[in-house]
Amino acid sequence: MSDTAHRRRIRDGYRRWARLYDWFARATRGVGGVRPGCVDALDLAPGDTVVEFGCGPGPNLAALREAVGPTGRVVGVDVTGRMLDRAQALVSRRGWENVSLVQGDATTPPVAAADAVLATFVTSLFPDPYAVVSEWCEIADSVVVAGFAPRGNRAANAALWGFTQVNTELFDAEGANALDQLAERTAASRRALDGSMDAVESETYLFGTVTVSAGRREA
């Protein structure tokens, strides 16, 4: 499948699910500590600029904005216009003047430089997450990636497998190998951080089904 076709499939899939995903992302924003853990791992300072790839309807924007303060900048990037419409409604409602939204593809970043990059549950969609994350590491000195990583707990793995079957088109995941594919894509993201950053740490959440990897380039 071509990159263009893959991008279109992701965009169309999330466009159909935009309203439900918005509700779900906000309702589960603090569940398991994944999203707060990602923001903490970025180690942002007031005045920093942070880019979130795959920002969706904006469940992380408030925490990112709080971390960089009124003098900082938050840039949300998403390939799906309907997701960005919902994010923009949130930004307008809150009156956030230092939050910008850009429709673009995370595999060809529309941003040249930032202090930090965040991506939650995005790299699982990419056939080659190693290349994508490596490119993000050229943009920023701090990169945090959350991805699905099935291990250990049978019940959690079964739930994750069911999730992939409902969203087969998004994840390119079919059959018994769906979990192996998710695990490999998350591992590839970690390898990219290892190859580009000076220090990398990983932490697991939600019974081992989510891994957050944080890479930092030392000054």
C-alpha positions, 0 to 999 in steps of 0.5 A: 500500500502506498503512503498516500493510501495509508494516510487516507485510510487513517484520515478517513477512519478517524474522521468517522470516529471523531465524535466518539473518540473525542468523548472517549479520550476526554473520559479516559484522560487520567485513566492509568496515568498514561497521558499525565506520565507522558507530559511529565516525561517531556520535562517541559519548562516555562517558555518551551515549545512542544509539538504533539503529533496525532493530537486528535481532539486535544485531550493532552493540550491542557496539560501541555499548555500548563507545563509550558506556561503562558510564555510557551507554545503548544502546536498540535498536528493531526492528519484528520480535519474533523479531529482538528475541528474538535480540538479547535473548538476546545482551544477557542472555548478556553481562549488559549492564544498560545496553542496552534493547530496544524493539519499535517502528516506526522511522517512528514512533519510540518514543523522544523524545530521545537523543544519537545515532541509528544506522540500518544498511540500514534506510532502503532499506526505506522508501517515504519515507526523507526523512520518516523520517530528518528525524524522526530528526534531531528526536530527536538531534544526531548521526544516522548512516545506512548505505544501499545505493547502487549505483554504478560496479562492475558485479560489485558492482551485479549482486550487489546487484541479485540481493539485491533480487530475493531480497528483493523484498517487503522492498524493494518492488523489482522489475525493472530499476529495483530499483537505481535505487530503492535509490540514490534512497532512500539519496540521499533519506536524505542530503537529509534530513540536509542539510536538518536538520543543520549538517554532513553527511559521506558515505563509500562502502564495499564497492566503492561499493554502501554509503554511510554518511552522518553528520549532526551538529548543532553546539552 
